[in-house]
Amino acid sequence: LWLCSCATASVTNPVNDYLGYSIFTMLCCCLPLGIAALVFSISTREANHVGDRMSAERSSRTARTLNHVALGLGIAGLILSIVYAVVVINAVRKY
């Protein structure tokens, strides 16, 4: 009986698992960090399902951090690619 009430409490107020964010960063920003974030997102979801709030919060924080780093690397890579393309185009135009 106690397990049922605990599981019900965890389902009504689950910890954010950042699953959508993880999928986005995996596909669009940085594949290795996105995969790691996805693993922690799934771990958060499983901990929410079992009712282990401490584990869910720890996995959620790790997933969020990995997602932020992956997004930052993706944006930095995009900016560096644009700068590189502009430099190369300007160098080609001079010759």
JOVEN-V682066 format. One record per pair of residues at least 4 apart in sequence whose C-alpha atoms are under 7 Angstrom apart, sorted by the first residue. I is the first residue (numbers start at 0). J is the second residue. D is the distance in Angstrom with one decimal. If there is no record, write none. Layout:
BEGIN
<<I & J & D> <I & J & D>>
END
This chain:
BEGIN
<<0 & 4 & 6.6> <1 & 5 & 6.2> <2 & 6 & 6.1> <3 & 7 & 6.1> <4 & 8 & 6.1> <5 & 9 & 6.3> <5 & 50 & 6.4> <6 & 10 & 6.3> <6 & 49 & 6.5> <6 & 50 & 5.2> <7 & 11 & 6.3> <8 & 12 & 6.5> <9 & 13 & 5.4> <9 & 47 & 6.1> <9 & 50 & 5.2> <10 & 47 & 6.9> <10 & 48 & 6.8> <13 & 47 & 5.8> <14 & 47 & 6.7> <14 & 55 & 6.3> <14 & 56 & 6.3> <15 & 59 & 6.5> <16 & 40 & 4.9> <16 & 43 & 5.4> <16 & 44 & 5.9> <16 & 59 & 5.5> <17 & 21 & 6.1> <17 & 40 & 5.9> <17 & 62 & 6.8> <17 & 63 & 6.6> <18 & 22 & 6.3> <18 & 37 & 6.5> <18 & 40 & 5.4> <19 & 23 & 6.2> <20 & 24 & 6.2> <20 & 66 & 6.8> <21 & 25 & 6.0> <21 & 33 & 5.6> <21 & 36 & 5.5> <21 & 37 & 5.1> <21 & 66 & 6.0> <22 & 26 & 6.2> <22 & 33 & 6.8> <22 & 37 & 6.6> <23 & 27 & 5.8> <24 & 28 & 4.8> <24 & 29 & 6.0> <24 & 33 & 5.1> <24 & 66 & 6.3> <24 & 69 & 6.2> <24 & 70 & 6.1> <25 & 29 & 5.7> <25 & 30 & 4.5> <25 & 32 & 6.9> <25 & 33 & 3.6> <25 & 34 & 5.8> <26 & 30 & 6.3> <28 & 69 & 6.0> <28 & 70 & 5.7> <28 & 72 & 7.0> <28 & 73 & 4.2> <29 & 33 & 5.8> <29 & 69 & 5.2> <29 & 72 & 6.9> <29 & 73 & 5.9> <30 & 34 & 6.1> <31 & 35 & 6.4> <32 & 36 & 6.1> <32 & 65 & 6.1> <32 & 69 & 5.7> <33 & 37 & 6.0> <33 & 66 & 6.5> <33 & 69 & 6.5> <34 & 38 & 6.3> <35 & 39 & 6.4> <36 & 40 & 6.0> <36 & 62 & 4.5> <36 & 65 & 5.5> <36 & 66 & 6.1> <37 & 41 & 6.2> <38 & 42 & 6.2> <39 & 43 & 6.1> <39 & 58 & 5.3> <39 & 59 & 6.8> <39 & 61 & 6.7> <39 & 62 & 5.2> <40 & 44 & 6.3> <40 & 58 & 6.8> <40 & 59 & 6.4> <40 & 62 & 5.7> <41 & 45 & 6.2> <42 & 46 & 6.1> <42 & 58 & 6.4> <43 & 47 & 6.1> <43 & 55 & 4.5> <43 & 58 & 5.3> <43 & 59 & 5.7> <44 & 48 & 6.2> <45 & 49 & 6.3> <46 & 50 & 5.9> <46 & 51 & 5.0> <46 & 52 & 6.7> <46 & 54 & 6.2> <46 & 55 & 5.0> <47 & 51 & 6.1> <47 & 52 & 6.4> <47 & 55 & 5.9> <51 & 55 & 6.2> <52 & 56 & 6.1> <53 & 57 & 6.2> <54 & 58 & 6.1> <55 & 59 & 5.9> <56 & 60 & 6.2> <57 & 61 & 6.3> <58 & 62 & 6.1> <59 & 63 & 6.1> <60 & 64 & 6.1> <61 & 65 & 6.1> <62 & 66 & 6.1> <63 & 67 & 6.2> <64 & 68 & 6.2> <65 & 69 & 6.0> <66 & 70 & 6.0> <67 & 71 & 6.1> <68 & 72 & 6.1> <69 & 73 & 6.1> <70 & 74 & 6.1> <71 & 75 & 6.0> <72 & 76 & 5.9> <73 & 77 & 6.2> <74 & 78 & 6.2> <75 & 79 & 6.1> <76 & 80 & 6.0> <77 & 81 & 6.3> <78 & 82 & 6.2> <79 & 83 & 6.0> <80 & 84 & 6.1> <81 & 85 & 6.2> <82 & 86 & 6.2> <83 & 87 & 6.1> <84 & 88 & 6.0> <85 & 89 & 6.1> <86 & 90 & 6.1> <87 & 91 & 6.2> <88 & 92 & 6.2> <89 & 93 & 6.4> <90 & 94 & 7.0>>
END
